[in-house]
Amino acid sequence: MLVLTRLAGESIVIDHEIHIRVLKIEDGHVRIGIDAPADKTIYREELYLEIQNENKLAGKANLEVLSSFTNGALQ
């Protein structure tokens, strides 16, 4: 993990196209701004982990339910 120190108003550039700027630091909170191409998806980590977990659960389809759609061919 790369660890950088930035002050309010300073930025980080990733891969020539993603700019992350520290906008404000107050009461232990850091407000950041992210300028990235529209085709880049940006999530807060806790939401990303929740989405990943939901995707894993959705991928575990119940064989009985699938079988009902295939007239028992999966049994």
FENQUI-V251806 format. One line per field, one symbol per residue. ss: DSSP state (H for helix, E for strand, L for the rest). phi: phi as a letter, one per 40 degrees, with the letter a starting at -180 (. if undefined). burial: 1 if it has 24 or more other ideal C-beta (glycine too) atoms within 12 Angstrom, else 0. A space follows every 50 residues. Layout:
BEGIN
ss: ???
phi: ???
burial: ???
END
This chain:
BEGIN
ss: LLLLLLLLLLEEEELLLEEEEEEEEELLEEEEEEELLLLLLLLLHHHHHH HHHHHHHHHLLLHHHHHHHLLLLLL
phi: .cbbbbbdgcbbbbfgbbbbbccabafgbbbbbbbadccccbbcdccdcc cdccccccccccdccccccbfgccc
burial: 00000000000000000000000000000000000000000000000000 0000000000000000000000000
END
